[in-house]
Amino acid sequence: MGLWLLFVGIGFPMIIMASITYRYMMFYFDCRNSCLKAAKAPTFTQAEATAASVFSQDQAAWNGVTGTETINILIKPLAGGAPTVSTTPLTTVDSDNNIYFIQAVCNGQINPLVSLGSYMGLNIPGLTGPYPVQVVVEFYAENPDGLTN
């Protein structure tokens, strides 16, 4: 009885938690990898296409992890103040007063290793159903002048 309680009460939840953690790290690295590739693109339009391609390829490599990605331009003023987020190409670039970053916002769901079904009518993310996550990664835009197209 004691071994059963030890395995079911401690061991099985630890295995599920380890699988969720592993899958979350894979989701984080998918988002990070696509943002890094997008930051190296010569134009913002190409950055979006590159990020979408890399993200979908990375997602296909892992089971139990699904998600979507949005690429933004993050403009941080050198003088301080709140950053500005743009979802479209910029009209002008002012590299003397701003620093430009490519930001990837990834929303996804991580499925548990074994879905246990409903637990007393409750849906417990990560145990009885998928665990929702959001990852935000940003990298310095290597070609800020290309962010206008």
Secondary structure as a PSIPRED ss2 file (coil, helix, strand):
# PSIPRED VFORMAT (PSIPRED V4.0)

   1 M C   1.000  0.000  0.000
   2 G H   0.000  1.000  0.000
   3 L H   0.000  1.000  0.000
   4 W H   0.000  1.000  0.000
   5 L H   0.000  1.000  0.000
   6 L H   0.000  1.000  0.000
   7 F H   0.000  1.000  0.000
   8 V H   0.000  1.000  0.000
   9 G H   0.000  1.000  0.000
  10 I H   0.000  1.000  0.000
  11 G H   0.000  1.000  0.000
  12 F H   0.000  1.000  0.000
  13 P H   0.000  1.000  0.000
  14 M H   0.000  1.000  0.000
  15 I H   0.000  1.000  0.000
  16 I H   0.000  1.000  0.000
  17 M H   0.000  1.000  0.000
  18 A H   0.000  1.000  0.000
  19 S H   0.000  1.000  0.000
  20 I H   0.000  1.000  0.000
  21 T H   0.000  1.000  0.000
  22 Y H   0.000  1.000  0.000
  23 R H   0.000  1.000  0.000
  24 Y H   0.000  1.000  0.000
  25 M H   0.000  1.000  0.000
  26 M H   0.000  1.000  0.000
  27 F H   0.000  1.000  0.000
  28 Y H   0.000  1.000  0.000
  29 F H   0.000  1.000  0.000
  30 D H   0.000  1.000  0.000
  31 C H   0.000  1.000  0.000
  32 R H   0.000  1.000  0.000
  33 N H   0.000  1.000  0.000
  34 S H   0.000  1.000  0.000
  35 C H   0.000  1.000  0.000
  36 L H   0.000  1.000  0.000
  37 K H   0.000  1.000  0.000
  38 A H   0.000  1.000  0.000
  39 A H   0.000  1.000  0.000
  40 K C   1.000  0.000  0.000
  41 A C   1.000  0.000  0.000
  42 P C   1.000  0.000  0.000
  43 T C   1.000  0.000  0.000
  44 F H   0.000  1.000  0.000
  45 T H   0.000  1.000  0.000
  46 Q H   0.000  1.000  0.000
  47 A H   0.000  1.000  0.000
  48 E H   0.000  1.000  0.000
  49 A H   0.000  1.000  0.000
  50 T H   0.000  1.000  0.000
  51 A H   0.000  1.000  0.000
  52 A H   0.000  1.000  0.000
  53 S H   0.000  1.000  0.000
  54 V H   0.000  1.000  0.000
  55 F H   0.000  1.000  0.000
  56 S H   0.000  1.000  0.000
  57 Q H   0.000  1.000  0.000
  58 D H   0.000  1.000  0.000
  59 Q H   0.000  1.000  0.000
  60 A H   0.000  1.000  0.000
  61 A C   1.000  0.000  0.000
  62 W C   1.000  0.000  0.000
  63 N C   1.000  0.000  0.000
  64 G C   1.000  0.000  0.000
  65 V E   0.000  0.000  1.000
  66 T E   0.000  0.000  1.000
  67 G E   0.000  0.000  1.000
  68 T E   0.000  0.000  1.000
  69 E E   0.000  0.000  1.000
  70 T E   0.000  0.000  1.000
  71 I E   0.000  0.000  1.000
  72 N E   0.000  0.000  1.000
  73 I E   0.000  0.000  1.000
  74 L E   0.000  0.000  1.000
  75 I E   0.000  0.000  1.000
  76 K E   0.000  0.000  1.000
  77 P E   0.000  0.000  1.000
  78 L C   1.000  0.000  0.000
  79 A C   1.000  0.000  0.000
  80 G C   1.000  0.000  0.000
  81 G C   1.000  0.000  0.000
  82 A C   1.000  0.000  0.000
  83 P C   1.000  0.000  0.000
  84 T E   0.000  0.000  1.000
  85 V E   0.000  0.000  1.000
  86 S E   0.000  0.000  1.000
  87 T C   1.000  0.000  0.000
  88 T C   1.000  0.000  0.000
  89 P C   1.000  0.000  0.000
  90 L C   1.000  0.000  0.000
  91 T C   1.000  0.000  0.000
  92 T C   1.000  0.000  0.000
  93 V C   1.000  0.000  0.000
  94 D C   1.000  0.000  0.000
  95 S C   1.000  0.000  0.000
  96 D C   1.000  0.000  0.000
  97 N C   1.000  0.000  0.000
  98 N E   0.000  0.000  1.000
  99 I E   0.000  0.000  1.000
 100 Y E   0.000  0.000  1.000
 101 F E   0.000  0.000  1.000
 102 I E   0.000  0.000  1.000
 103 Q E   0.000  0.000  1.000
 104 A E   0.000  0.000  1.000
 105 V E   0.000  0.000  1.000
 106 C E   0.000  0.000  1.000
 107 N E   0.000  0.000  1.000
 108 G E   0.000  0.000  1.000
 109 Q E   0.000  0.000  1.000
 110 I E   0.000  0.000  1.000
 111 N C   1.000  0.000  0.000
 112 P C   1.000  0.000  0.000
 113 L C   1.000  0.000  0.000
 114 V C   1.000  0.000  0.000
 115 S C   1.000  0.000  0.000
 116 L C   1.000  0.000  0.000
 117 G C   1.000  0.000  0.000
 118 S C   1.000  0.000  0.000
 119 Y E   0.000  0.000  1.000
 120 M C   1.000  0.000  0.000
 121 G C   1.000  0.000  0.000
 122 L E   0.000  0.000  1.000
 123 N C   1.000  0.000  0.000
 124 I C   1.000  0.000  0.000
 125 P E   0.000  0.000  1.000
 126 G C   1.000  0.000  0.000
 127 L C   1.000  0.000  0.000
 128 T C   1.000  0.000  0.000
 129 G E   0.000  0.000  1.000
 130 P C   1.000  0.000  0.000
 131 Y E   0.000  0.000  1.000
 132 P E   0.000  0.000  1.000
 133 V E   0.000  0.000  1.000
 134 Q E   0.000  0.000  1.000
 135 V E   0.000  0.000  1.000
 136 V E   0.000  0.000  1.000
 137 V E   0.000  0.000  1.000
 138 E E   0.000  0.000  1.000
 139 F E   0.000  0.000  1.000
 140 Y E   0.000  0.000  1.000
 141 A C   1.000  0.000  0.000
 142 E C   1.000  0.000  0.000
 143 N C   1.000  0.000  0.000
 144 P H   0.000  1.000  0.000
 145 D H   0.000  1.000  0.000
 146 G H   0.000  1.000  0.000
 147 L H   0.000  1.000  0.000
 148 T H   0.000  1.000  0.000
 149 N C   1.000  0.000  0.000
